[in-house]
Amino acid sequence: MRLDINLATRPYEDAREFWMRWGLGVGILGLLTLVLLGWTITGWINAGRDRHNIAELQRKIDERDRERASDQAVLELAANRSTRDQSQFLNSLIQRKSFSWTRVFEDLERVVPDNLHVVSLRPELNEQNQILLEMKVAGDTRSAAVELVHRMESSKHFANAQLVQSQAGEGSGVSSVVVALYVPDAADRRAK
C-alpha cells in the first residue's frame, strides 16, 4: 500500500479547528440575522396596522368634512343667514364674557419681573378665536421687557410672546409693547 502525500502542494488542514474558531462567529451572525429579520417583519406588520388605522381615521375625517360642508351649505341659505349671524354674534359675546381678568392678572403676576410694571393690557380675539394680549409695560431697562418675554415663553399660560416695540420713556425708564397669546387652563375653561 502506497500513500502519496505531498505536503508542499496540499498542506494539512485541521477542519475541526477551523469550525471551532469560525463556527461560533458564523452562528452568532446567523442568530443576529434571524433577530433582525424578525424585528423587520414585526415592524412591517405594525406599519400595516398603522396604515390601516390612518386610512380609517382619514375616512372618518373625510366623512366629518362632508357633514360640515353640508351643514355649512344649510347655514348659507338666505332663510338661515339671520340665525347664523345672530348665533355667531352671541357666541362671540359669550367668549368675550368668559375672559377672566382676575385669572390673567394672576398668571401675569407669576411672570412679570420685579423691575417692570404693566401700564395697560388689551385683550383681543384673533381669527382662530385665540386671546391675543397686547401689553404696554414700563421698566428701568429694556432687558426687563426681554426677561418678561423669556418668562412668558417658558410659561404654560402664554405662547408666541414677542417684544414688538421698545422706546425710551419719560425720565430714565423704558416703555415697551409685548404681544402674546393667552392660554387659560383647561380646567378653567371647563368650569365656565
C-alpha positions as a Markdown table, in Angstrom:
| # | Residue | x | y | z |
|---|---|---|---|---|
| 1 | Met | 0.0 | 0.0 | 0.0 |
| 2 | Arg | 1.3 | 3.3 | -1.1 |
| 3 | Leu | 0.3 | 6.7 | 0.2 |
| 4 | Asp | 1.0 | 9.8 | -1.8 |
| 5 | Ile | 1.3 | 12.7 | 0.5 |
| 6 | Asn | 2.9 | 15.9 | -0.8 |
| 7 | Leu | 2.7 | 18.5 | 1.9 |
| 8 | Ala | 4.1 | 21.2 | -0.4 |
| 9 | Thr | 1.2 | 21.2 | -2.8 |
| 10 | Arg | -1.6 | 20.1 | -0.3 |
| 11 | Pro | -0.8 | 21.4 | 3.2 |
| 12 | Tyr | -2.6 | 19.6 | 6.0 |
| 13 | Glu | -5.8 | 21.5 | 7.2 |
| 14 | Asp | -7.5 | 20.8 | 10.5 |
| 15 | Ala | -11.1 | 21.4 | 9.6 |
| 16 | Arg | -12.2 | 20.8 | 13.2 |
| 17 | Glu | -10.1 | 23.7 | 14.5 |
| 18 | Phe | -11.4 | 25.9 | 11.6 |
| 19 | Trp | -15.0 | 25.2 | 12.5 |
| 20 | Met | -14.3 | 25.7 | 16.2 |
| 21 | Arg | -12.9 | 29.1 | 15.6 |
| 22 | Trp | -15.2 | 30.4 | 12.9 |
| 23 | Gly | -18.3 | 28.4 | 13.6 |
| 24 | Leu | -19.2 | 30.4 | 16.7 |
| 25 | Gly | -18.9 | 33.7 | 14.8 |
| 26 | Val | -20.9 | 32.4 | 11.9 |
| 27 | Gly | -23.6 | 31.1 | 14.4 |
| 28 | Ile | -23.7 | 34.4 | 16.1 |
| 29 | Leu | -24.1 | 36.3 | 12.8 |
| 30 | Gly | -26.8 | 33.8 | 11.8 |
| 31 | Leu | -28.7 | 34.4 | 15.0 |
| 32 | Leu | -28.3 | 38.1 | 14.7 |
| 33 | Thr | -29.6 | 37.9 | 11.2 |
| 34 | Leu | -32.7 | 36.0 | 12.4 |
| 35 | Val | -33.3 | 38.5 | 15.1 |
| 36 | Leu | -33.0 | 41.4 | 12.7 |
| 37 | Leu | -35.3 | 39.7 | 10.2 |
| 38 | Gly | -37.9 | 39.0 | 12.9 |
| 39 | Trp | -37.7 | 42.6 | 14.1 |
| 40 | Thr | -38.1 | 43.8 | 10.5 |
| 41 | Ile | -41.1 | 41.6 | 9.9 |
| 42 | Thr | -42.7 | 42.8 | 13.2 |
| 43 | Gly | -42.1 | 46.4 | 12.2 |
| 44 | Trp | -43.7 | 45.8 | 8.8 |
| 45 | Ile | -46.7 | 44.2 | 10.4 |
| 46 | Asn | -47.1 | 47.1 | 12.8 |
| 47 | Ala | -46.7 | 49.6 | 10.0 |
| 48 | Gly | -49.5 | 47.8 | 8.1 |
| 49 | Arg | -51.7 | 48.2 | 11.2 |
| 50 | Asp | -50.8 | 51.9 | 11.4 |
| 51 | Arg | -51.6 | 52.3 | 7.7 |
| 52 | His | -54.9 | 50.7 | 8.3 |
| 53 | Asn | -55.6 | 53.0 | 11.3 |
| 54 | Ile | -54.6 | 56.0 | 9.4 |
| 55 | Ala | -56.8 | 55.1 | 6.5 |
| 56 | Glu | -59.7 | 54.6 | 8.9 |
| 57 | Leu | -59.1 | 57.9 | 10.6 |
| 58 | Gln | -58.8 | 59.7 | 7.2 |
| 59 | Arg | -62.1 | 58.1 | 6.2 |
| 60 | Lys | -63.7 | 59.5 | 9.4 |
| 61 | Ile | -62.2 | 62.9 | 8.8 |
| 62 | Asp | -63.5 | 63.0 | 5.2 |
| 63 | Glu | -66.9 | 62.0 | 6.5 |
| 64 | Arg | -66.9 | 64.8 | 9.1 |
| 65 | Asp | -65.8 | 67.2 | 6.4 |
| 66 | Arg | -68.7 | 66.3 | 4.2 |
| 67 | Glu | -71.1 | 66.7 | 7.1 |
| 68 | Arg | -69.6 | 70.0 | 7.9 |
| 69 | Ala | -69.8 | 71.2 | 4.3 |
| 70 | Ser | -73.5 | 70.1 | 4.1 |
| 71 | Asp | -74.2 | 71.9 | 7.4 |
| 72 | Gln | -72.4 | 75.0 | 6.2 |
| 73 | Ala | -74.5 | 74.9 | 3.0 |
| 74 | Val | -77.6 | 74.9 | 5.0 |
| 75 | Leu | -76.4 | 77.8 | 7.1 |
| 76 | Glu | -75.6 | 79.7 | 3.9 |
| 77 | Leu | -79.2 | 79.6 | 2.7 |
| 78 | Ala | -80.8 | 83.0 | 2.6 |
| 79 | Ala | -83.5 | 81.8 | 5.1 |
| 80 | Asn | -80.9 | 80.9 | 7.7 |
| 81 | Arg | -78.5 | 83.8 | 7.4 |
| 82 | Ser | -80.0 | 85.9 | 10.1 |
| 83 | Thr | -80.0 | 82.9 | 12.5 |
| 84 | Arg | -76.3 | 82.2 | 11.6 |
| 85 | Asp | -75.3 | 85.8 | 12.1 |
| 86 | Gln | -77.1 | 86.0 | 15.4 |
| 87 | Ser | -75.6 | 82.8 | 16.6 |
| 88 | Gln | -72.1 | 84.0 | 15.7 |
| 89 | Phe | -72.7 | 87.3 | 17.4 |
| 90 | Leu | -73.9 | 85.6 | 20.6 |
| 91 | Asn | -71.0 | 83.1 | 20.6 |
| 92 | Ser | -68.5 | 85.9 | 20.3 |
| 93 | Leu | -70.2 | 87.7 | 23.2 |
| 94 | Ile | -70.1 | 84.6 | 25.3 |
| 95 | Gln | -66.4 | 84.0 | 24.5 |
| 96 | Arg | -65.6 | 87.6 | 25.4 |
| 97 | Lys | -67.6 | 87.4 | 28.6 |
| 98 | Ser | -65.7 | 84.2 | 29.6 |
| 99 | Phe | -62.4 | 86.2 | 29.7 |
| 100 | Ser | -61.3 | 86.3 | 33.3 |
| 101 | Trp | -59.3 | 89.4 | 34.1 |
| 102 | Thr | -58.5 | 88.0 | 37.6 |
| 103 | Arg | -57.0 | 84.9 | 36.1 |
| 104 | Val | -54.9 | 86.9 | 33.6 |
| 105 | Phe | -53.5 | 89.1 | 36.3 |
| 106 | Glu | -52.7 | 86.1 | 38.5 |
| 107 | Asp | -50.9 | 84.5 | 35.6 |
| 108 | Leu | -49.1 | 87.8 | 34.8 |
| 109 | Glu | -48.1 | 88.2 | 38.4 |
| 110 | Arg | -46.1 | 85.0 | 38.1 |
| 111 | Val | -44.1 | 86.1 | 35.0 |
| 112 | Val | -43.6 | 89.9 | 35.3 |
| 113 | Pro | -40.2 | 90.7 | 36.7 |
| 114 | Asp | -39.9 | 92.9 | 39.8 |
| 115 | Asn | -38.4 | 95.9 | 38.0 |
| 116 | Leu | -41.3 | 96.0 | 35.4 |
| 117 | His | -44.9 | 97.0 | 35.7 |
| 118 | Val | -47.9 | 96.7 | 33.4 |
| 119 | Val | -49.2 | 100.0 | 32.2 |
| 120 | Ser | -52.0 | 98.8 | 30.0 |
| 121 | Leu | -53.5 | 95.5 | 28.9 |
| 122 | Arg | -55.7 | 94.9 | 25.8 |
| 123 | Pro | -57.2 | 91.5 | 25.0 |
| 124 | Glu | -58.4 | 90.7 | 21.5 |
| 125 | Leu | -59.7 | 87.6 | 19.7 |
| 126 | Asn | -57.7 | 86.7 | 16.6 |
| 127 | Glu | -59.0 | 84.8 | 13.5 |
| 128 | Gln | -58.6 | 81.4 | 15.3 |
| 129 | Asn | -60.6 | 82.7 | 18.3 |
| 130 | Gln | -57.5 | 82.8 | 20.5 |
| 131 | Ile | -57.0 | 85.5 | 23.1 |
| 132 | Leu | -54.2 | 87.9 | 22.0 |
| 133 | Leu | -52.9 | 90.1 | 24.7 |
| 134 | Glu | -51.2 | 93.4 | 23.9 |
| 135 | Met | -49.4 | 94.8 | 27.0 |
| 136 | Lys | -47.7 | 98.1 | 27.5 |
| 137 | Val | -45.0 | 97.7 | 30.1 |
| 138 | Ala | -42.6 | 100.1 | 31.7 |
| 139 | Gly | -39.4 | 99.5 | 33.5 |
| 140 | Asp | -35.9 | 100.7 | 34.2 |
| 141 | Thr | -34.2 | 99.0 | 31.2 |
| 142 | Arg | -35.2 | 97.2 | 28.0 |
| 143 | Ser | -33.7 | 94.0 | 29.4 |
| 144 | Ala | -36.6 | 93.8 | 31.9 |
| 145 | Ala | -39.0 | 93.6 | 28.9 |
| 146 | Val | -36.8 | 91.0 | 27.3 |
| 147 | Glu | -36.8 | 89.0 | 30.5 |
| 148 | Leu | -40.7 | 89.2 | 30.6 |
| 149 | Val | -40.8 | 87.7 | 27.1 |
| 150 | His | -38.5 | 84.9 | 28.1 |
| 151 | Arg | -40.6 | 84.1 | 31.2 |
| 152 | Met | -43.7 | 84.2 | 29.1 |
| 153 | Glu | -42.2 | 81.7 | 26.6 |
| 154 | Ser | -41.5 | 79.3 | 29.5 |
| 155 | Ser | -45.0 | 79.7 | 31.0 |
| 156 | Lys | -47.8 | 77.4 | 30.1 |
| 157 | His | -50.3 | 80.3 | 30.0 |
| 158 | Phe | -48.6 | 82.4 | 27.4 |
| 159 | Ala | -47.5 | 81.5 | 23.8 |
| 160 | Asn | -45.7 | 83.2 | 21.0 |
| 161 | Ala | -44.6 | 86.1 | 23.2 |
| 162 | Gln | -42.9 | 88.9 | 21.2 |
| 163 | Leu | -41.4 | 92.3 | 22.1 |
| 164 | Val | -43.0 | 94.4 | 19.5 |
| 165 | Gln | -41.7 | 97.9 | 20.4 |
| 166 | Ser | -39.4 | 99.4 | 22.9 |
| 167 | Gln | -38.6 | 103.1 | 23.4 |
| 168 | Ala | -37.2 | 105.4 | 26.0 |
| 169 | Gly | -40.0 | 106.8 | 28.1 |
| 170 | Glu | -40.2 | 109.8 | 30.4 |
| 171 | Gly | -37.2 | 110.1 | 32.8 |
| 172 | Ser | -34.8 | 107.2 | 32.8 |
| 173 | Gly | -37.4 | 104.5 | 32.1 |
| 174 | Val | -38.1 | 102.4 | 29.0 |
| 175 | Ser | -41.6 | 101.8 | 27.7 |
| 176 | Ser | -42.2 | 98.5 | 25.7 |
| 177 | Val | -45.1 | 96.7 | 24.0 |
| 178 | Val | -45.3 | 93.0 | 24.4 |
| 179 | Val | -47.8 | 90.8 | 22.5 |
| 180 | Ala | -48.6 | 87.2 | 23.4 |
| 181 | Leu | -51.3 | 84.6 | 23.1 |
| 182 | Tyr | -53.1 | 83.8 | 26.4 |
| 183 | Val | -53.8 | 80.1 | 27.0 |
| 184 | Pro | -56.1 | 79.7 | 30.0 |
| 185 | Asp | -56.1 | 76.4 | 31.9 |
| 186 | Ala | -58.2 | 73.6 | 30.5 |
| 187 | Ala | -59.8 | 73.2 | 34.0 |
| 188 | Asp | -60.7 | 76.9 | 34.0 |
| 189 | Arg | -62.4 | 76.6 | 30.6 |
| 190 | Arg | -64.4 | 73.5 | 31.7 |
| 191 | Ala | -65.5 | 75.3 | 34.9 |
| 192 | Lys | -67.1 | 78.2 | 33.0 |
